Amino acid sequence: MGIVVQKYGGSSVADAAGIKRVAQRIVNTKKAGHQVVVVVSAMGDTTDELIDLANEVSPLPPARELDMLLTAGERMSMAVLAMAIHDLGHEARSFTGSQAGVITDAEHGKAKIIDVTPGRIQTAIDEGAIAIVAGFQGVSQTTKDITTLGRGGSDTTAVALAVALRADVCEIYSDVDGIFTADPRIEPRARKVPRISYEETLEMAAQGAKILHLRCVEYARRYDMPIHVRSSFSEKEGTWVVKAEDVAQEESMEAAIITGVAHDRSQAKITVVGVPDKPGEAAAIFRAVADAQINIDMIVQNVSAAATSLTDISFTLPSGEGQTAMTALDRLKAEVGFDGLQYDDSIGKVSIVGAGMSSSPGISARFFEALSEAGVNIEMISTSEIRVSVVVAESQVQDAVNAAHAAFDLGSDEIEAVVYGGTGR
C-alpha cells in the first residue's frame, strides 16, 4: 500500500459541488488501497478576492499581515473538504502548512521551502485517516511567522510533501486533462502530451505555461518524484512528468522535435537608453534590480554607437514588479549616466520547447518564418538548448502561438483539449 499525494487547484474546489466531487475521488483512491495525502488551494478566486480586500484597506499592506490573510483561503478549503470526506464515511484530518511541517525561510510572499518534517501527516495516514493539507503556506524557521510560497505555491507544497513522505507519485489535478502542446484556450487543436521530461516541463513553465509551477518541477526533478498532471473533472489518463530517459524509452524514432508552444502575457520590458559603453555600467544596472528582489528574464544589449559610445540595454521582468524596477533604476541615473528609461507592459513572450531541437538544424529559421508569414514582429530573442523564445506585441501573442503550433505540426486531428473549469489551475 503506497502513499499518493494529490493536489487540487482552486477551480477543482471552487464550490460545494466541486468539493463533493473531489472528496469522492479522494475516497475512491483510498478504497483502491492507497494512503492518501491531499494538498488544496483556495476555493476559486478566493486569493484574488483577499488581495483586493487588503488593497482596499491599505495601499501597501504589511507583508507579514498579508500572508496571515492570504493563508485563510487554503484553510477554508482544507476544512470543508475534510467535512465532505467525513460525510462519505471516511476519517479526514486537516492541517495548516505549519502543522504539516512545511518549514520555510522568512521571505513573506515568496518564501522558499527549506525543510519538511511531516510527522503529524505520517501519523494521521498510519492511523488510517486521509490527511488534508493547506497548500501555498508554511512557517518561517527563524521568525516562526506564517509565510506564503507565492503564486502556484500549492504545487510546490504537494511535491515537497510527496518527497518527504516517499510517496509513489504526486498527482496534480486542475481543470484540463494534462499538459498540452499549447494552451487550449487559444489553440483549439492542442494535443495532450502523454509523457514529458522534467527539463522540458521546466522550460514550458518558465516560459508561461501555467499548468505546473516552476519551483514545483524543480523540486520534483531534484528528488526524482514523478508527477501525474490530470483533470479532477474526468477520469482520463493525464501527462506524466518524469526523467528524460524514461520519456525516451516510450518514444519512437519519429518523436516530435518540438514538444510544445508556451506563452506569457505577464511580462514587461524596460529599456535603459544611452548607457555609457564601459566596464561596470551593466553590472550596476542589474545589481540595482537584483537588490530590489526582482527576477530578470531576457536581456538584449545593442551594439554601441560609434559616434557616441552609448548603448541601449533592454530586459524583461514580471509586469507586477515593473514600477519597482523603474524606481530603483531611476535612483541610479546620475551615477551611471544613462539618458533615460522606457517601460512597455504591452508585450508577450512566445516560446517553442523541445529536447529534440538541440540536434536538429533549422528550428529557429522555421519558427521565425512562421511568425513572419503571420505578420508577427519580433522585438527580442532568447535561446537555450531546448527552447527558443521571442518577445512580441501583446496583441500578436495568439497569432504567434497559432503560427508556431501549425509550423511544427503539433496539432491533433481531433479536439482533445477540454477546459472544464476556468483558470487551468
Order of alpha helices (4+ residues) and beta strands (2+ residues): beta-alpha-beta-alpha-alpha-beta-beta-beta-alpha-beta-beta-beta-alpha-beta-beta-alpha-alpha-beta-beta-alpha-beta-beta-alpha-beta-beta-alpha-alpha-beta-beta-alpha-beta-beta-alpha
